[in-house]
């Protein structure tokens, strides 16, 4: 395994963002469905 020099410029917050973005060491707890109004449904003919 190659060794990598530590990067002290990487904050804990940024590390967490990257972990979430790339699905590394995280799991989905809840999923939310976001709805929007279908304006075509309400159009008058």
PDB file of N, CA, C and O in Angstrom, chain B, residues numbered from 101:
ATOM      1  N   UNK B 101       0.848  -1.174   0.000  1.00  0.00           N
ATOM      2  CA  UNK B 101       0.000   0.000   0.000  1.00  0.00           C
ATOM      3  C   UNK B 101       0.895   1.239   0.000  1.00  0.00           C
ATOM      4  O   UNK B 101       1.786   1.363   0.840  1.00  0.00           O
ATOM      5  N   UNK B 102       0.658   2.157  -0.942  1.00  0.00           N
ATOM      6  CA  UNK B 102       1.502   3.349  -0.992  1.00  0.00           C
ATOM      7  C   UNK B 102       1.235   4.256   0.205  1.00  0.00           C
ATOM      8  O   UNK B 102       0.111   4.345   0.697  1.00  0.00           O
ATOM      9  N   UNK B 103       2.275   4.917   0.656  1.00  0.00           N
ATOM     10  CA  UNK B 103       2.117   5.861   1.760  1.00  0.00           C
ATOM     11  C   UNK B 103       1.826   7.242   1.202  1.00  0.00           C
ATOM     12  O   UNK B 103       2.316   7.621   0.138  1.00  0.00           O
ATOM     13  N   UNK B 104       1.028   7.975   1.935  1.00  0.00           N
ATOM     14  CA  UNK B 104       0.647   9.318   1.516  1.00  0.00           C
ATOM     15  C   UNK B 104       0.976  10.263   2.649  1.00  0.00           C
ATOM     16  O   UNK B 104       0.676   9.980   3.809  1.00  0.00           O
ATOM     17  N   UNK B 105       1.587  11.373   2.322  1.00  0.00           N
ATOM     18  CA  UNK B 105       1.901  12.373   3.338  1.00  0.00           C
ATOM     19  C   UNK B 105       0.607  12.985   3.865  1.00  0.00           C
ATOM     20  O   UNK B 105      -0.295  13.279   3.080  1.00  0.00           O
ATOM     21  N   UNK B 106       0.500  13.181   5.171  1.00  0.00           N
ATOM     22  CA  UNK B 106      -0.720  13.780   5.719  1.00  0.00           C
ATOM     23  C   UNK B 106      -0.931  15.189   5.189  1.00  0.00           C
ATOM     24  O   UNK B 106       0.025  15.924   4.942  1.00  0.00           O
ATOM     25  N   UNK B 107      -2.190  15.551   5.020  1.00  0.00           N
ATOM     26  CA  UNK B 107      -2.529  16.872   4.510  1.00  0.00           C
ATOM     27  C   UNK B 107      -3.181  17.655   5.634  1.00  0.00           C
ATOM     28  O   UNK B 107      -4.352  17.433   5.941  1.00  0.00           O
ATOM     29  N   UNK B 108      -2.450  18.561   6.248  1.00  0.00           N
ATOM     30  CA  UNK B 108      -2.980  19.318   7.374  1.00  0.00           C
ATOM     31  C   UNK B 108      -3.934  20.416   6.920  1.00  0.00           C
ATOM     32  O   UNK B 108      -4.567  21.062   7.755  1.00  0.00           O
ATOM     33  N   UNK B 109      -4.049  20.641   5.609  1.00  0.00           N
ATOM     34  CA  UNK B 109      -4.966  21.664   5.102  1.00  0.00           C
ATOM     35  C   UNK B 109      -6.396  21.149   4.959  1.00  0.00           C
ATOM     36  O   UNK B 109      -7.301  21.921   4.644  1.00  0.00           O
ATOM     37  N   UNK B 110      -6.606  19.866   5.185  1.00  0.00           N
ATOM     38  CA  UNK B 110      -7.931  19.265   5.046  1.00  0.00           C
ATOM     39  C   UNK B 110      -8.638  19.324   6.394  1.00  0.00           C
ATOM     40  O   UNK B 110      -8.243  18.640   7.338  1.00  0.00           O
ATOM     41  N   UNK B 111      -9.687  20.146   6.482  1.00  0.00           N
ATOM     42  CA  UNK B 111     -10.416  20.285   7.742  1.00  0.00           C
ATOM     43  C   UNK B 111     -11.321  19.072   7.957  1.00  0.00           C
ATOM     44  O   UNK B 111     -11.623  18.331   7.022  1.00  0.00           O
ATOM     45  N   UNK B 112     -11.735  18.892   9.172  1.00  0.00           N
ATOM     46  CA  UNK B 112     -12.661  17.803   9.491  1.00  0.00           C
ATOM     47  C   UNK B 112     -13.952  17.931   8.707  1.00  0.00           C
ATOM     48  O   UNK B 112     -14.505  16.935   8.242  1.00  0.00           O
ATOM     49  N   UNK B 113     -14.432  19.153   8.561  1.00  0.00           N
ATOM     50  CA  UNK B 113     -15.675  19.393   7.808  1.00  0.00           C
ATOM     51  C   UNK B 113     -15.506  18.990   6.347  1.00  0.00           C
ATOM     52  O   UNK B 113     -16.378  18.339   5.772  1.00  0.00           O
ATOM     53  N   UNK B 114     -14.380  19.378   5.750  1.00  0.00           N
ATOM     54  CA  UNK B 114     -14.137  19.038   4.343  1.00  0.00           C
ATOM     55  C   UNK B 114     -13.981  17.533   4.173  1.00  0.00           C
ATOM     56  O   UNK B 114     -14.451  16.966   3.187  1.00  0.00           O
ATOM     57  N   UNK B 115     -13.325  16.887   5.129  1.00  0.00           N
ATOM     58  CA  UNK B 115     -13.186  15.440   5.086  1.00  0.00           C
ATOM     59  C   UNK B 115     -14.558  14.784   5.109  1.00  0.00           C
ATOM     60  O   UNK B 115     -14.821  13.865   4.334  1.00  0.00           O
ATOM     61  N   UNK B 116     -15.434  15.250   5.993  1.00  0.00           N
ATOM     62  CA  UNK B 116     -16.790  14.702   6.075  1.00  0.00           C
ATOM     63  C   UNK B 116     -17.549  14.927   4.766  1.00  0.00           C
ATOM     64  O   UNK B 116     -18.253  14.032   4.300  1.00  0.00           O
ATOM     65  N   UNK B 117     -17.410  16.111   4.173  1.00  0.00           N
ATOM     66  CA  UNK B 117     -18.077  16.401   2.898  1.00  0.00           C
ATOM     67  C   UNK B 117     -17.614  15.437   1.811  1.00  0.00           C
ATOM     68  O   UNK B 117     -18.427  14.911   1.052  1.00  0.00           O
ATOM     69  N   UNK B 118     -16.307  15.209   1.742  1.00  0.00           N
ATOM     70  CA  UNK B 118     -15.769  14.294   0.732  1.00  0.00           C
ATOM     71  C   UNK B 118     -16.224  12.853   0.978  1.00  0.00           C
ATOM     72  O   UNK B 118     -16.531  12.127   0.032  1.00  0.00           O
ATOM     73  N   UNK B 119     -16.267  12.443   2.247  1.00  0.00           N
ATOM     74  CA  UNK B 119     -16.728  11.093   2.574  1.00  0.00           C
ATOM     75  C   UNK B 119     -18.174  10.894   2.136  1.00  0.00           C
ATOM     76  O   UNK B 119     -18.521   9.850   1.583  1.00  0.00           O
ATOM     77  N   UNK B 120     -19.026  11.905   2.384  1.00  0.00           N
ATOM     78  CA  UNK B 120     -20.432  11.821   1.991  1.00  0.00           C
ATOM     79  C   UNK B 120     -20.564  11.830   0.471  1.00  0.00           C
ATOM     80  O   UNK B 120     -21.314  11.037  -0.099  1.00  0.00           O
ATOM     81  N   UNK B 121     -19.839  12.720  -0.173  1.00  0.00           N
ATOM     82  CA  UNK B 121     -19.905  12.848  -1.636  1.00  0.00           C
ATOM     83  C   UNK B 121     -19.515  11.548  -2.332  1.00  0.00           C
ATOM     84  O   UNK B 121     -20.106  11.185  -3.349  1.00  0.00           O
ATOM     85  N   UNK B 122     -18.518  10.845  -1.784  1.00  0.00           N
ATOM     86  CA  UNK B 122     -17.998   9.638  -2.437  1.00  0.00           C
ATOM     87  C   UNK B 122     -18.470   8.347  -1.759  1.00  0.00           C
ATOM     88  O   UNK B 122     -17.982   7.262  -2.079  1.00  0.00           O
ATOM     89  N   UNK B 123     -19.418   8.465  -0.825  1.00  0.00           N
ATOM     90  CA  UNK B 123     -19.988   7.302  -0.127  1.00  0.00           C
ATOM     91  C   UNK B 123     -18.917   6.420   0.504  1.00  0.00           C
ATOM     92  O   UNK B 123     -18.936   5.199   0.349  1.00  0.00           O
ATOM     93  N   UNK B 124     -17.983   7.047   1.216  1.00  0.00           N
ATOM     94  CA  UNK B 124     -16.911   6.313   1.882  1.00  0.00           C
ATOM     95  C   UNK B 124     -17.145   6.382   3.383  1.00  0.00           C
ATOM     96  O   UNK B 124     -17.109   7.463   3.972  1.00  0.00           O
ATOM     97  N   UNK B 125     -17.380   5.245   3.994  1.00  0.00           N
ATOM     98  CA  UNK B 125     -17.550   5.189   5.442  1.00  0.00           C
ATOM     99  C   UNK B 125     -18.849   5.785   5.934  1.00  0.00           C
ATOM    100  O   UNK B 125     -18.957   6.139   7.108  1.00  0.00           O
ATOM    101  N   UNK B 126     -19.846   5.906   5.060  1.00  0.00           N
ATOM    102  CA  UNK B 126     -21.147   6.461   5.439  1.00  0.00           C
ATOM    103  C   UNK B 126     -22.256   5.538   4.949  1.00  0.00           C
ATOM    104  O   UNK B 126     -22.059   4.750   4.025  1.00  0.00           O
ATOM    105  N   UNK B 127     -23.414   5.645   5.575  1.00  0.00           N
ATOM    106  CA  UNK B 127     -24.574   4.880   5.152  1.00  0.00           C
ATOM    107  C   UNK B 127     -25.803   5.767   5.181  1.00  0.00           C
ATOM    108  O   UNK B 127     -25.832   6.772   5.891  1.00  0.00           O
ATOM    109  N   UNK B 128     -26.818   5.399   4.410  1.00  0.00           N
ATOM    110  CA  UNK B 128     -28.038   6.191   4.348  1.00  0.00           C
ATOM    111  C   UNK B 128     -28.932   5.847   5.530  1.00  0.00           C
ATOM    112  O   UNK B 128     -29.264   4.683   5.758  1.00  0.00           O
ATOM    113  N   UNK B 129     -29.309   6.857   6.264  1.00  0.00           N
ATOM    114  CA  UNK B 129     -30.170   6.679   7.436  1.00  0.00           C
ATOM    115  C   UNK B 129     -31.635   6.876   7.050  1.00  0.00           C
ATOM    116  O   UNK B 129     -32.482   6.039   7.361  1.00  0.00           O
ATOM    117  N   UNK B 130     -31.929   7.978   6.374  1.00  0.00           N
ATOM    118  CA  UNK B 130     -33.282   8.291   5.933  1.00  0.00           C
ATOM    119  C   UNK B 130     -33.215   8.889   4.531  1.00  0.00           C
ATOM    120  O   UNK B 130     -32.245   9.558   4.174  1.00  0.00           O
ATOM    121  N   UNK B 131     -34.251   8.640   3.748  1.00  0.00           N
ATOM    122  CA  UNK B 131     -34.367   9.270   2.436  1.00  0.00           C
ATOM    123  C   UNK B 131     -35.642  10.099   2.432  1.00  0.00           C
ATOM    124  O   UNK B 131     -36.663   9.687   2.982  1.00  0.00           O
ATOM    125  N   UNK B 132     -35.576  11.258   1.815  1.00  0.00           N
ATOM    126  CA  UNK B 132     -36.723  12.152   1.746  1.00  0.00           C
ATOM    127  C   UNK B 132     -37.154  12.310   0.298  1.00  0.00           C
ATOM    128  O   UNK B 132     -36.324  12.417  -0.605  1.00  0.00           O
ATOM    129  N   UNK B 133     -38.451  12.322   0.093  1.00  0.00           N
ATOM    130  CA  UNK B 133     -39.000  12.537  -1.238  1.00  0.00           C
ATOM    131  C   UNK B 133     -39.491  13.977  -1.294  1.00  0.00           C
ATOM    132  O   UNK B 133     -40.289  14.398  -0.456  1.00  0.00           O
ATOM    133  N   UNK B 134     -39.019  14.728  -2.272  1.00  0.00           N
ATOM    134  CA  UNK B 134     -39.394  16.126  -2.425  1.00  0.00           C
ATOM    135  C   UNK B 134     -40.388  16.228  -3.573  1.00  0.00           C
ATOM    136  O   UNK B 134     -40.113  15.780  -4.686  1.00  0.00           O
ATOM    137  N   UNK B 135     -41.537  16.817  -3.294  1.00  0.00           N
ATOM    138  CA  UNK B 135     -42.604  16.939  -4.286  1.00  0.00           C
ATOM    139  C   UNK B 135     -42.631  18.352  -4.858  1.00  0.00           C
ATOM    140  O   UNK B 135     -42.195  19.305  -4.211  1.00  0.00           O
ATOM    141  N   UNK B 136     -43.147  18.474  -6.074  1.00  0.00           N
ATOM    142  CA  UNK B 136     -43.374  19.789  -6.659  1.00  0.00           C
ATOM    143  C   UNK B 136     -44.751  19.778  -7.304  1.00  0.00           C
ATOM    144  O   UNK B 136     -45.272  18.722  -7.661  1.00  0.00           O
ATOM    145  N   UNK B 137     -45.321  20.937  -7.446  1.00  0.00           N
ATOM    146  CA  UNK B 137     -46.638  21.075  -8.049  1.00  0.00           C
ATOM    147  C   UNK B 137     -46.540  20.824  -9.553  1.00  0.00           C
ATOM    148  O   UNK B 137     -45.653  21.350 -10.226  1.00  0.00           O
ATOM    149  N   UNK B 138     -47.458  20.017 -10.064  1.00  0.00           N
ATOM    150  CA  UNK B 138     -47.552  19.771 -11.505  1.00  0.00           C
ATOM    151  C   UNK B 138     -48.482  20.816 -12.087  1.00  0.00           C
ATOM    152  O   UNK B 138     -49.701  20.643 -12.059  1.00  0.00           O
ATOM    153  N   UNK B 139     -47.928  21.899 -12.613  1.00  0.00           N
ATOM    154  CA  UNK B 139     -48.743  23.016 -13.108  1.00  0.00           C
ATOM    155  C   UNK B 139     -49.607  22.613 -14.293  1.00  0.00           C
ATOM    156  O   UNK B 139     -50.661  23.216 -14.497  1.00  0.00           O
ATOM    157  N   UNK B 140     -49.210  21.626 -15.081  1.00  0.00           N
ATOM    158  CA  UNK B 140     -50.026  21.157 -16.198  1.00  0.00           C
ATOM    159  C   UNK B 140     -51.350  20.576 -15.712  1.00  0.00           C
ATOM    160  O   UNK B 140     -52.358  20.677 -16.412  1.00  0.00           O
ATOM    161  N   UNK B 141     -51.363  19.989 -14.562  1.00  0.00           N
ATOM    162  CA  UNK B 141     -52.575  19.393 -13.980  1.00  0.00           C
ATOM    163  C   UNK B 141     -53.650  20.447 -13.757  1.00  0.00           C
ATOM    164  O   UNK B 141     -54.840  20.149 -13.866  1.00  0.00           O
ATOM    165  N   UNK B 142     -53.245  21.685 -13.444  1.00  0.00           N
ATOM    166  CA  UNK B 142     -54.184  22.738 -13.111  1.00  0.00           C
ATOM    167  C   UNK B 142     -54.495  23.670 -14.288  1.00  0.00           C
ATOM    168  O   UNK B 142     -55.238  24.637 -14.121  1.00  0.00           O
ATOM    169  N   UNK B 143     -53.942  23.397 -15.468  1.00  0.00           N
ATOM    170  CA  UNK B 143     -54.225  24.243 -16.623  1.00  0.00           C
ATOM    171  C   UNK B 143     -55.678  24.096 -17.057  1.00  0.00           C
ATOM    172  O   UNK B 143     -56.244  23.004 -17.036  1.00  0.00           O
ATOM    173  N   UNK B 144     -56.265  25.220 -17.452  1.00  0.00           N
ATOM    174  CA  UNK B 144     -57.640  25.195 -17.971  1.00  0.00           C
ATOM    175  C   UNK B 144     -57.590  24.929 -19.464  1.00  0.00           C
ATOM    176  O   UNK B 144     -56.710  25.424 -20.168  1.00  0.00           O
ATOM    177  N   UNK B 145     -58.537  24.150 -19.931  1.00  0.00           N
ATOM    178  CA  UNK B 145     -58.587  23.795 -21.361  1.00  0.00           C
ATOM    179  C   UNK B 145     -59.348  24.827 -22.155  1.00  0.00           C
ATOM    180  O   UNK B 145     -59.489  24.690 -23.370  1.00  0.00           O
TER     181      UNK B 145
END
